Amino acid sequence: MARMAPPQARQRRAGSDRHSRWRGAPGDGLKAARMHQHLATIAVATQGRGLLDITDRVRDEVAASGIVNGLATLFLRHTSASLLVQENADPAVRRDLERFFADLVPDGDQRFRHRDEGPDDMPAHVRTALTAVNLSIPVQRGALALGTWQGIYLWEHRLRGHRREVALHVLGER
């Protein structure tokens, strides 16, 4: 059985880690870093099927939050659109994704019974099920920790335009 260090030694070790969430000098006792949160709703008007870059809108909200280190969580409140992180440099990537999904889940597929809102209704739900409606992106030094060629996209799967809402929660240290 492993021996446990006395509480003072455990505190010193935890407090000496520069990535620790604990603050304080050895012997002072440890204090948890104060966590802050920021909530926002980002409304997006789509023009119909396609990928819309919402990176700047998310960046603006993260900046407004004042969070320096933490996590941004995005949640799309819909079942026929999705969120994804994708390349932002070459528009051909987005066109290729759209073509691939059109082949994978074609509109009007006779297997689908749910057609309440048209032949693109159930295919839009399947496309959403194959992708995601939530994203988690680290916030470091007050900015989204995205790679050089990464952008945040709302992917509208319906043929006609819709008003979509993305709930954003930023949690972390100021």
N, C-alpha and C positions, 0 to 999 in steps of 0.2 A: 504494500500500500504506500502511495506517494505521500511524503510529508508536506504539509501546507505551510507556507511562509507566514510569519506573524502579519497581522493586518497592516502595520506601518510599512513593512517591506512591500506588500502587495500594492499599497497605495503609491509608493515611490516608483515602482516599476511601471504601473499604469500611467502615472502622470508624466513619466519621462519619454513616453512614445510621442513623437511629434505629430502623429496622425490620430492620436487618441481624442475621444470626445470629452475627456476629463481635463479640467483646468486646475491650476494651483501648484504651488511649490511643495516639495516634499515636506511633510510634517504639518502643513496647513490643513490637511484634510482635503479631500477632493470635491470639486463642485462640477456638476454636469453642465455642459455648455447650454446656453439658453437657445431653444429652438423657436423659430418664428415660422409662420405660414402665410401664404398669399393665395387667395382664391379668385378666379376670374372665369368668365365665359367668353369665348371667342366665337362670334357669329360669322358664318361663312355662307355667302350666296353663291351657289354653283350654277354653271351654265349648261349642265347636263354632264354626261359621262366624260370622265377624264381626271387627271391629277392636278391639283391646285397646290402651289407652294405656299405654305402658311408659316414658314420659318421666321420671317421678320415679325409677324404678329406675336408669335410665341416669344421671340427674343425681347420684344418691347415689354411684354408682361413680366418676364424674368427680371429685366432691368428695373422695372417699376417696383418689384417685390423687395428690392434691397438685399435679397439673399445672396451671400457670397459663396458659400459652399453648401450643397444640399442636393435635392432631387426634384426634378420637374416631372409630374405625372399628368398625362393628357388622356382624356376619356371622351370618345365620340358617342353622343347620345342617340345613335341611330343604328338600324339593322340592315341598311342597304347602301352603306358607304363605309369606308375604313380609313385608318391612319397608317402611315408607314414612313420609315426613314429610307430615302433612296438617293441615288446620284442626282446632283443638281446642275451638272455641267453640260451634258449632252442630252438634248430633248429626244433623241432617238431611243434612249433607254425607256422613257415613258411610253413612247409609241410602241416599242417592242413588248412591253408589259401588257399594254392594252390589247395588242394583237394576240398574244399568248392566251390571255384570259377569254377573249372572244372565241378562240378555238376550244378552250377547255370547258367553258360554260356558255354555250351559245344561247342567245335570246330565242324564245319560242320553242325551246326543246320540249318535245311531246311527253317526256318522262314526268314533267312537272305538272301538278294539278293546281297549285296555287298561282292564280293569274288575276287576282282581284284588281290590280292596278295596271295590267297589261302584260305583254309577253316578256318584258324585261324584269318583271317583279321578282319571281323566284330566282332567276339567275343572279340578280343583285344580292339576294340573301346568301346564296351559295358563295359568291365572290367574297362577301364579308366574312363568312365562316372560314374561308381559306386564308384570310389575311388577319387583320387585328383591328380592334376598336380602341385599344389603349397602348400607350407608349410610356416608358420611363427613361428619362435622359438626365445624366448627372449635370449638376451646376458646379462649376469650378471657377474660382476667382470672378464670380458675378456673371459668368457667361455659360451658355449651353456648351457642353463638352462634345460637340459634333466634330466629325472629321472634316478635312478640307473640302471634300466633294459630297458631303451629306447635306440633305435638306429634309424638312418635315413636310409631308404631303397629306392632304385630305384627298382620298380617292372616291369620287362620286361614281357609283355603279349604275345609277338610273339614267335613262336616256334624256329625260327632261330635267331642268334645273330644280333645285330644292334649297331651302334655307336649313343649314346644318349648324349644330352647336357643339363646340368642343369645351368640355369642362377642364380647367387647368388648376392644378394644385402644386404650389412650390413650397417645399419644406426644407428648412436648414438654418444655418447660422448667418447672422448679419455682422 
